[in-house]
Amino acid sequence: MRADPLQYLATELASLREQGLYRRLRVLDGEQRAHASVDHRSVVNLSSNNYLGLTTHPRLRERAAAALDTLGVGTGSVRTIAGTMAIHMELERRLAAFKKTEAAVVFQSGFTANAGTVSSILTKDDAIVSDELNHASIIDGARLSRATIKVFPHRDVAAARRILEELPRTQRTLLITDGVFSMDGDLGALPGLCELADEFGCVMMVDDAHASGVFGQNGRGTVDHFGLHGRVDVQVGTLSKAIGALGGYVAGSQALIDFLYHRARPFLFSTSHPPSVAATCIAALDVLETEPQWMQQLWDNARFFKGGLQALGFDTGVSDSPITPVIVGDAALAMTLSDRLFAEGVFAQGIGFPTVARDKARVRTIVTATHTRDELQFALDCFQRVGSTLGIL
Ligand SMILES: Cc1ncc(COP(=O)(O)O)c(C=O)c1O
């Protein structure tokens, strides 16, 4: 009999089990909501990126259903051949207006927006100077570009400056940060990095995946939050988190967008969104412009829950956003905390290496606009009970 050439994968998985890092996928039985049924258990859901509760918003559902009826279920082609519908162009115009840029291009995901952009605008002769905690899609894009990769310690603008001082002034350089860091919830050092970009003539890029719909006027993101319009050359956002659907986009100059239309490989070589997705995203932008109550509720809930965890004595790190980690250090302990919380009716995912540093394992929580105070208080009570039992408090 033929020996299994993939046997080494089973060995890797056994090692993950030993380290307490093996995870079974949790399965939602119904909709993505603040209170959901997961693995047949009714839970307060603190694990989604559905910041504004838009995954089930009636206006988005209606527009998606109407697009299904009038435009069908798929596009049958990549954007550059026959897969560009008028509704894709409408979404891009709306995103550009939302971000106050000349133009925007939509990708199939935030991941491909980052990876496709970084890999196409840089060459092996260029350099990228990147925060050490930037998202995996930025790291992959940088590797694909074959540019020289320089990493500065998290949010350390002085260290980024030292790197830039050592690079040849003639070398094209991309300076890049997440707007909000997805595991710690803290803001990137965007204002200081913009100063550096001006001084050293860098291309400035921000990944606002967790900031769009959360920070800035009507959720315009960190560029708006910090008053930096016109100083960030490449703004990436996602349509998969606060916007409630799926996709990513890049907003910037017309030349940048035209270039990405011609050179970004995920744009060129992968089929475009179904029209219902584009319609959903347009409806989400309408909601952001006309229903400010969701952002207000999101922030009220975030303050209440973060304050509650801190008052109980948990280590919540340095978060500035609705993402609040409960840092416990040891990966096995984080996974046990997550499992016990789940058994009590709270879904908060455990996260360990390699997503976070080995000694910074945590349970990550994200509140949404649609959590009720009762649900959040219930979750706090569970955290207190389980945290005490496990000796974390
Ligand atoms: C900081 C950051 N950038 C980009 C992405 C990718 O976005 P998407 O889920 O739309 O691919 C994520 C999502 O996991 C993220 O957290």
The ligand as an SDF file (V2000), in Angstrom:
LIG
                    3D

 16 16  0  0  0  0  0  0  0  0999 V2000
   -6.2200   44.2460   10.1380 C   0  0  0  0  0  0  0  0  0  0  0  0
   -6.8900   43.3980    9.1100 C   0  0  0  0  0  0  0  0  0  0  0  0
   -6.6420   43.6320    7.8150 N   0  0  0  0  0  0  0  0  0  0  0  0
   -7.2350   42.9020    6.8550 C   0  0  0  0  0  0  0  0  0  0  0  0
   -8.1020   41.8670    7.1570 C   0  0  0  0  0  0  0  0  0  0  0  0
   -8.7010   41.0540    6.0620 C   0  0  0  0  0  0  0  0  0  0  0  0
  -10.0250   41.4360    5.8110 O   0  0  0  0  0  0  0  0  0  0  0  0
  -11.0380   40.4040    5.1610 P   0  0  0  0  0  0  0  0  0  0  0  0
  -11.6070   39.5720    6.2500 O   0  0  0  0  0  0  0  0  0  0  0  0
  -12.0340   41.2740    4.4680 O   0  0  0  0  0  0  0  0  0  0  0  0
  -10.2560   39.5790    4.1810 O   0  0  0  0  0  0  0  0  0  0  0  0
   -8.3980   41.5960    8.4950 C   0  0  0  0  0  0  0  0  0  0  0  0
   -9.3830   40.5330    8.8330 C   0  0  0  0  0  0  0  0  0  0  0  0
   -9.1400   39.5300    9.3790 O   0  0  0  0  0  0  0  0  0  0  0  0
   -7.7700   42.3660    9.4960 C   0  0  0  0  0  0  0  0  0  0  0  0
   -8.0060   42.1050   10.7850 O   0  0  0  0  0  0  0  0  0  0  0  0
  1  2  1  0
  2  3  1  0
  2 15  2  0
  3  4  2  0
  4  5  1  0
  5  6  1  0
  5 12  2  0
  6  7  1  0
  7  8  1  0
  8  9  2  0
  8 10  1  0
  8 11  1  0
 12 13  1  0
 12 15  1  0
 13 14  2  0
 15 16  1  0
M  END
$$$$
